[in-house]
Amino acid sequence: MSTHQPSPIAPLQAADHDDLDALGVLPAHLARPLSRLRSAWQRWFLWVILAALVLALVGTVVWLAGRHEVQQVQEQLDRDTLDAVADLRNGLQRNAQSLRALQAEPLVPAQWEERARELLRAHREWVRIEWRDPSMRVMASADTPYRAPMFEKISRLSVDQADVTLACTSARKLSGAAYSPSHFVPLAEGGGMEVVEMCLQLDKGGYLVAAYSLRDTLIELVTPSLRRGQEVALMEVDGTRLAAVGAQRRSGTRVFSSLQPIDLPGFAVMLRIDGWRAEPDLFPNVLTGLVTFISIALVSVLILLARDTKRRIKAERDLADSLAFRKAMEDSVVTGLRARDLDGRITYVNPAFCKMVGFSAEELMDSDTAQAPYWPTELAPEYQQRHAARLAGGIPSRDGFESVFMRKDGTRFPVLIFEAPLIVADKVQTGWMSAFVDLSEQRRIEEQTRAAQERLQASARLATVGEMASLLSHELTQPLAAISSYANGSLNLLEQDDAAQASVAVQSQALGDLRMALARIAEQAGRAGRVIRSVHDVVRRRERTRESVHAQELFDAVLPLVQLQARKLGVRIELHVAPGLPPVQCDRTLVEQVLLNLARNAMQSMDLPQITRRELTLRASRTPASKVAAGAEARRWVEFSVADVGLGIDTEVAERLFTPFFTTRSEGMGLGLSLCRTVVEQHGGVLAYEPNRPRGTLFRFTLPAAQGATAP
């Protein structure tokens, strides 16, 4: 039993038939065949269009393939022509250099001709080389050994003289090689060749003229591979062929030509290469290329799809990793992060912010925008105004600002807030991003640091007090010793006065000595008081008073104390003060103490049994400009020096000489030289030492002269 399946186009045909009948356009017996014809025409029309498109595509591909192949052949020929032009230019330039080397040494015509023949044997493109004087007269010449001589003297002096002269004139103007127009030279055995002359001016006067055979030039200077399967020719600008080498055209081939100019000074010539290529084999090339292209296209599409899928998977994986990394980073940072939309609602907070304020993320994001739960009640109006300014478009500062937040338990803590617009990839602002730093720990550390600094300052003051106490004990030793000496002397004088055997003259002298001793006691007591006040000023960091003092006055103040010790040790004192010295601007008490310390150290260094001649020299003079430290002020300086004739200073002692508390004496404190250097440097001077000649040590220091002061 068979079942009739309705045709897919039956409803359409029925509809068409019913419509036509209803319109009354066609009779019933003609409507159905016309409908079938119309449907068949529509189907074939689509196939024809598709076939035409395919044929057009294939024809276009074939045409493009043939055109591409022809274009490739032509481009390769153009590149070969450019390479040949470059080879010709380079070869002609090298030949000019070889020709110039011919006159490197002064030669007589016979020697020149011998060297010219050697050069001709190495260059087949040359047929003749001539040496001409400045008047164009031939002094010597040589012909190529590879062919019979082509030029006769008469023809060289008459026919070609104008072209050669013109080329030599151009060479003289260009200071280089110049070429003449080509001319035809007949051969003795028949025929002839095209020849061009090259002229080169010599540095010592005269010219070198070389005759090129154009055909041999192509053979020698053009790469042999270019002559295989194609023809290389030299042509004039008007198309006249001058010389050609290479293969002849074969039948059934297509001609490809390339023409390039060769710009030579004085000679315009074109290089033409004609290549013979077989016609492209249409079907194998096109079909193979088409199938290969379609296959490569299909494979490429599959590869691209695979790569795109791989990139999508990798991008999704990277995105997931990036989100996970960003989430882990946001959860691990100690800085609180908060995001708000343009309406002020909190859209994101990280765990650090929740931990900072004590609220959960849900509580913060569900809170009312009018007032945040972490705002202190007393500061809520101020924060509300600031919040409104942000929502109104106010741009926050990049430096951040400090504020106070409230935790869930009601405790307040300081925070540092940084706010910035939250801008998405489309350059559109969607809200605000804020970062919060809890300053509680920082404030606690700052407070501890401040307390520690105060304790350090207190310790430093205690250390300064201890140092000043050592300074007092060191500095007061000398005036107190002097007071003790004068007091003992006064007692001795009084004991002598009580003896009652002394005469009136002796009593008068004793009274005078007693007055002098008491005056010295008063003077040294005042000196001790000044030392105490000076040290007191140092401790209280007061500005020291400096005065204008003459060098003689400084020496006069310390000489009594120095002379007391000098008499005990048997030291002879010499004092030299240069005349006309200006006064110095200094702290008188401290500078006197420097002089006294240096003098006492000098005398103690001579307190040895092996030193019989003991001399102490005190000197004050102008400081030479060569001894002033680099960068010092352009002012006058006065130099003080203390010299002894002791054993000098050892190398080991010299390395630690100015170190505080370093001393070589059992009863010393090691502060004298260190304090002396400090005092001198505070005045802007320099304290130094050097060996004294012939024996001993010389200490010198400088002090600034008083401005506008005059010498005593």
Secondary structure by P-SEA (a helix, b strand, c coil): cbbbbbbcaaaaaaaaaaaaaaacccccccaaaaaaaaaaaaaaaaaaaaaaaaaaaaaaaaaaaaaaaaaaaaaaaaaaaaaaaaaaaaaaaaaaaaaaacccccccaaaaaaaaaaaaaacccccbbbbbcccccccccccccccccccccccccccaaaaaaaaaaaaaaaccbbbccbbbbbccccbbbbbbbbbbbbccccbbbbbbcaaaaaacccccccccccccccccccccccccccccccccbbbbbbbbbbbcccbbbbbbbbbbbcccccaaaaaaaaaaaaaaaaaaaaaaaaaaaaaaaaaaaaaaaaaaaaaaaaacccbbbbbbccccccccccaaaaaaccccaaaaaaccccccccccccaaaaaaaaaaaaaabbbbbccccccccccccbbbbbbbbbbbbbccccccccbbbbbbbbaaaaaaaaaaaaaaaaaaaaaaaaaaaaaaaaaaaaaaaaaaaaaaaaaaaaaaaaaaaacccccaaaaaaaaaaaaaaaaaaaaaaaaaaaaaaaaaaaaaccbbbbbbbcaaaaaaaaaaaaaaaaaaabbbbbbbbbccccccccaaaaaaaaaaaaaaaaaaaaccccccbbbbbbbbbbbcccccccccccbbbbbbbbbbcccccccccccccccccccccccccccaaaaaaaaaaaacccccccccccbbbbbbbbbbcccccccc
